[in-house]
Amino acid sequence: MTRPVALDGDGVTAALAAADAPHWDLEDGRLVKVVECSSFPAAIDLVVAVAALAEEANHHPDIDIRWRTVRLVLVTHDAGGLTELDFALARSIDATLARAVESD
């Protein structure tokens, strides 16, 4: 497997400006998304869904659960920054969140 390469500043800017860019914040060189769920069980369901996506991609976010609030952080640690893996997983998570909202 080819080791991912960190995007430079222009690459990160371009990825964030792309038409299919994920709706995440950039904090300290990481993609961050905070999701407020309707309940603690809904937050756990979200984490389970994200875990399935992460396993499929073999790329795992940092996850923090505080009652109904889930904080997701993406960065490719072994590349020392953001890579296309982070943006791809962020897009997948956004799509999962959009489907969850549609089904409510």
KAJOKA-V113505 format. One record per residue. N is the residue number from 1. PSI is psi in radians with two decimals (NA if undefined). OMEGA is omega in degrees with one decimal (none if undefined). D_FIRST is the distance of its C-alpha to the first C-alpha in Angstrom with 2 decimals. Layout:
n:psi:omega:d_first
N:PSI:OMEGA:D_FIRST
N:PSI:OMEGA:D_FIRST
This chain:
n:psi:omega:d_first
1:2.34:179.7:0.00
2:2.34:179.4:3.78
3:2.33:-179.5:6.34
4:2.61:-179.8:9.04
5:2.31:179.5:12.33
6:2.42:175.0:15.62
7:2.53:174.5:18.13
8:3.13:-177.6:21.42
9:-0.75:178.7:24.72
10:-0.65:178.7:25.30
11:-0.72:178.1:21.92
12:-0.78:179.4:22.68
13:-0.76:179.7:26.21
14:-0.72:179.8:25.18
15:-0.64:178.8:22.81
16:-0.43:-178.6:25.73
17:-0.15:-177.2:28.19
18:2.68:-179.0:26.39
19:-0.60:-179.1:28.33
20:0.40:-177.4:25.73
21:2.46:176.1:25.24
22:2.69:-179.7:25.02
23:1.29:-178.0:28.29
24:2.78:174.7:27.23
25:2.68:174.7:28.77
26:2.04:-179.8:27.28
27:2.07:176.9:28.32
28:0.75:176.8:27.48
29:0.31:179.4:24.24
30:2.64:171.1:23.10
31:2.28:-176.6:23.50
32:2.36:174.7:26.21
33:2.31:175.6:27.96
34:2.21:-177.7:30.99
35:2.21:174.2:32.18
36:2.05:-179.6:35.67
37:2.89:-177.3:35.94
38:-0.37:-178.1:39.26
39:2.95:176.2:39.19
40:-0.78:177.0:37.31
41:-0.62:177.1:36.31
42:-0.64:177.1:34.99
43:-0.72:178.4:32.89
44:-0.72:177.0:31.46
45:-0.71:177.4:30.80
46:-0.80:-179.5:28.88
47:-0.70:178.2:26.73
48:-0.74:178.5:26.08
49:-0.74:178.4:25.09
50:-0.69:178.7:22.72
51:-0.69:178.8:21.21
52:-0.76:177.2:20.56
53:-0.74:-178.7:18.83
54:-0.75:178.8:16.73
55:-0.74:179.5:15.72
56:-0.68:-179.0:14.91
57:-0.19:-173.2:12.70
58:0.78:-179.0:11.29
59:2.12:-166.2:12.93
60:2.18:178.7:16.35
61:2.81:166.4:19.44
62:2.34:-176.4:22.26
63:2.29:176.5:25.15
64:2.20:179.4:28.83
65:2.19:175.7:31.54
66:1.67:-176.8:35.17
67:-1.82:-177.3:37.42
68:0.01:-176.1:36.80
69:2.21:177.9:34.59
70:2.22:177.0:30.80
71:2.13:180.0:28.96
72:2.37:179.5:25.28
73:2.25:178.8:23.33
74:2.29:171.4:19.92
75:2.55:178.1:18.15
76:1.69:-173.9:14.71
77:-0.81:-175.4:16.00
78:-0.24:175.1:13.35
79:-0.18:178.5:13.62
80:0.42:179.8:17.37
81:-2.91:179.9:18.25
82:2.43:176.2:17.78
83:3.07:176.4:14.82
84:-0.48:176.3:14.67
85:-0.72:-179.5:13.06
86:-0.78:-179.2:16.46
87:-0.67:178.8:18.53
88:-0.78:179.4:16.98
89:-0.65:177.4:17.58
90:-0.72:177.6:20.98
91:-0.72:178.4:21.94
92:-0.73:178.6:21.16
93:-0.75:178.0:23.23
94:-0.74:179.9:25.97
95:-0.70:177.8:26.17
96:-0.73:177.8:26.55
97:-0.71:179.9:29.23
98:-0.70:177.8:31.00
99:-0.66:179.6:31.24
100:-0.69:179.1:32.60
101:-0.71:179.9:35.22
102:-0.57:-176.4:36.24
103:-0.16:178.4:36.86
104:NA:none:39.09
